[in-house]
Structure formats: structure tokens, C-alpha cells
Amino acid sequence: MRERAIALPLPHCGPKGAPQVSMDGFPHAMTSTPKTSALMARGAQFLGVEHAILCGAMSWVSERNLVAAISNAGCFGVIACGAMTPELLDKEIAGTKALTDKPFGVNLITMHPALFDLIEVCARHKVGHVVLAGGIPPKGSIEAIKAFGAKVIVFAPTIALARKLFRSGADALVIEGSEAGGHIGPVSTSVLAQEFLPALAADHIVFVAGGIGRGEAIASYLEMGASGVQLGTRFACASESIAHPAFKQAFFRANARDAIASVQVDPRLPVIPVRALKNKGTEEFTAKQREVALALDEGRIDMGAAQLEIEHFWAGALRRAVIDGDVESGSVMAGQSVGMVSQEEPVVAIVERLMQESEDALARR
Ligand SMILES: Cc1cc2nc3c(=O)[nH]c(=O)nc-3n(C[C@H](O)[C@H](O)[C@H](O)COP(=O)(O)O)c2cc1C
């Protein structure tokens, strides 16, 4: 186990000056992190924020308190709709608006059976950015979002699919590597960044996610052409996060190697791997897969129902960990950067440190 770090005073970032038009042509505030802000300008303008840092939606964690805190800190919060009903999403958006007047987004899971009703809720609230996650956006979904003037942010595992989504109207892309917490793809962030950024970043807005715990990494991806970054694990245990104290303690104790990807036990049942802290729940997932595979074999359910059952398992297990604090049998989803999360801190402190680390790295170049 890792030793807990001692809290150090943050470098003072100073008051923000009036907006100016800088050499890159984009208006942004005079900051104490000019190099980082210049590289983030395109992403910041797209999101309508000061720093092009998204806090990726985290089911049960990314609710109004954390989302508003992220946006109030000059970054971009995203509500995790997850399995919420349209009524619940409606309340969550209204609750977030009561806590911030800054831009924030909503993350919708493409396989949600009420996806188009959820889009309608976003339209009613004039949400500025909708993130479509969890699979290829179904026909008409990008158009339905753009119809009320919102920007669409998508994920894509291949460059070909990314290009297709941009042609279909997507406005920005998140590439997310396997170091991330939650549902993951097979390729690391460093490889995705080397493949996608040279191919797409000149013409498109691309955010990099997965495994980012410090500003030096942010600086590197910005230099490679990223418009900004998305972090989840680093923000999950902020003071403003409603996650249970036991969930937070599990994060503070964990090392990178404790955040492991789930394994697929039956080749006929394709399950999307999930990265979480190893515990008893990890074994329960193996048992769950066997149970679902048997039901599939016996013809009691079809493949679609099998996959939905797996997803419901995760949603329930994550809720038990985040809300109830059951970190033994619940799912403590966390990315490999969890080793860099050692104490509870306000979002503002986390953001200031990330920006300063990035700036110091760029200044040393
Ligand atoms: C606890 C947890 C829950 C998550 N839930 C979701 C989710 O509901 N939808 C989604 O698109 N991504 C989800 N993610 C992924 C994050 O949005 C983000 O992309 C990811 O955490 C970035 O990588 P990092 O964890 O290495 O910072 C989750 C991540 C964590 C840690």
C-alpha cells in the first residue's frame, strides 16, 4: 500500500484579468498559465469554458454537486445520465443549473431504451453539449441533438469510425485509453493519441482521456494536438463529490496496479471490460457472467438481454460502492491514475495544480 501524501500549499495562481485576444486569435483570460491556455484555446472556446478540461461523466458520482463544482472551477462538468429516467434527468439538470450558471454537458448512453426522450429533456433545458457514450450513436440521434443547437461529443475506437461520425455531424471526439476507470477499450491512451491526433487533430476537436493524473501528461497531449483532456478518476474523490467516505478511502489507499480490468470468462458472451479496484465484487462478476452464459445456452434470454443484464449488474454494483460505501462487493470503478489520488481536495485545488504542472512542464521545454 502507498503512503498518504502530505497536503502541500498550492502555488497562488493570481486573479484572472480581463478577456483578451491572444496571438492564437482566440479570446481568453490573462492567466498565470499562458502556454497551457494557448494550447487549450480551441477546446476551451468549443466548450465555452476557461480550461479545456472535462470531468468525464461517472455514473452516481457525476451528479449536480460535482458537475457544478467542476464548471464553477472553469472546467467542463458532465452529468452522468446512466440509467436515469427522463424525469430524473430533468431534475438533475434543473438541480445543476441552480448551482452553476456556467456551461456543463449531459452524457447519454446510446443503448438507453429512452434515448430520444432523454434528448428531448436536454432540448427543453437548452443543454449546450451532449456526450453520446457506450456505443455507436443510433440513427437520428446526432441529428436530434443538433436540431436544438447543441454540440455533440462522441467516442470512437477507430479513426475510420471517428471520420464517419464527424461526417454525420459530430462536433468533437473523445479518445479514451484502457488506463481509464469504468468501461474500457483494449488500447492504451498513449497509442491512441499517437494514432488519432496526427490524423484528426488539425481539422477536428479531439479530447484525450484515460490515465491522466498530472499536468505534465496534459501538456504532452496538448502538444500532440489535443484540444483538451478528460479526467474521471482524478476528480471522483474531490471534496464536492458525494461518493461515500469508504469509496474515497478505497481510492486513497489504492495503487495503479489495484485498478484492474474485468475478464471475459465465456467467449460467446462478449462483455465490455470494466476497470475497477480488485475486491470480492470482481469475483462476483465472474459468477454473474457464468449465470448469464447459462441462461443464454438454455435459450432463456437472447444476446441483447444478456448484455443488458451485465450492464445492470455494473450499474447496481457501482451504486452500492459509490452511494452505500460497500467497497467489498460493490464496484469501485477507478482508472490506473488512482495511485495519484491520495486525499480529498476541493475541485479548484485539483484544477489549479493540474494547470500549474502543465504550465511548468511547458516552461521547461
Ligand atoms: C467511477 C467511474 C464511473 C464512470 N462512469 C461512466 C459513465 O457512466 N459513462 C461514461 O461515459 N464514462 C464513465 N466513466 C469514464 C469517465 O467518464 C472518464 O472518461 C474516465 O474516468 C477517464 O479516465 P480516467 O479515469 O483515467 O481519468 C466512469 C469512470 C469512473 C472512474
The ligand as a MOL file (V3000), in Angstrom:
LIG
                    3D

  0  0  0     0  0            999 V3000
M  V30 BEGIN CTAB
M  V30 COUNTS 31 33 0 0 0
M  V30 BEGIN ATOM
M  V30 1 C -16.4390 5.6040 -11.1740 0
M  V30 2 C -16.4710 5.8420 -12.6670 0
M  V30 3 C -17.6920 5.7960 -13.3400 0
M  V30 4 C -17.7460 6.0630 -14.7170 0
M  V30 5 N -18.9690 6.0680 -15.3520 0
M  V30 6 C -19.0450 6.4380 -16.6660 0
M  V30 7 C -20.3120 6.5810 -17.2990 0
M  V30 8 O -21.3650 6.3780 -16.7000 0
M  V30 9 N -20.3380 6.9550 -18.6130 0
M  V30 10 C -19.1750 7.2120 -19.3060 0
M  V30 11 O -19.2520 7.5620 -20.4960 0
M  V30 12 N -17.9590 7.0930 -18.7260 0
M  V30 13 C -17.8700 6.7310 -17.4300 0
M  V30 14 N -16.6410 6.6850 -16.8080 0
M  V30 15 C -15.4360 7.1270 -17.5570 0
M  V30 16 C -15.1660 8.6410 -17.3140 0
M  V30 17 O -16.1630 9.4360 -17.8910 0
M  V30 18 C -13.8200 9.1060 -17.9010 0
M  V30 19 O -13.8370 9.0410 -19.3040 0
M  V30 20 C -12.6500 8.3060 -17.3960 0
M  V30 21 O -12.7310 8.2020 -15.9980 0
M  V30 22 C -11.3350 8.9770 -17.8050 0
M  V30 23 O -10.2340 8.2070 -17.4510 0
M  V30 24 P -9.5250 8.2910 -16.0050 0
M  V30 25 O -10.4290 7.5580 -15.0780 0
M  V30 26 O -8.2450 7.5590 -16.2280 0
M  V30 27 O -9.3500 9.7300 -15.6600 0
M  V30 28 C -16.5550 6.3680 -15.4400 0
M  V30 29 C -15.3310 6.3920 -14.7490 0
M  V30 30 C -15.2760 6.1440 -13.3830 0
M  V30 31 C -13.9400 6.2160 -12.6720 0
M  V30 END ATOM
M  V30 BEGIN BOND
M  V30 1 1 1 2
M  V30 2 1 2 3
M  V30 3 2 2 30
M  V30 4 2 3 4
M  V30 5 1 4 5
M  V30 6 1 4 28
M  V30 7 2 5 6
M  V30 8 1 6 7
M  V30 9 1 6 13
M  V30 10 2 7 8
M  V30 11 1 7 9
M  V30 12 1 9 10
M  V30 13 2 10 11
M  V30 14 1 10 12
M  V30 15 2 12 13
M  V30 16 1 13 14
M  V30 17 1 14 15
M  V30 18 1 14 28
M  V30 19 1 15 16
M  V30 20 1 16 17
M  V30 21 1 16 18
M  V30 22 1 18 19
M  V30 23 1 18 20
M  V30 24 1 20 21
M  V30 25 1 20 22
M  V30 26 1 22 23
M  V30 27 1 23 24
M  V30 28 2 24 25
M  V30 29 1 24 26
M  V30 30 1 24 27
M  V30 31 2 28 29
M  V30 32 1 29 30
M  V30 33 1 30 31
M  V30 END BOND
M  V30 END CTAB
M  END
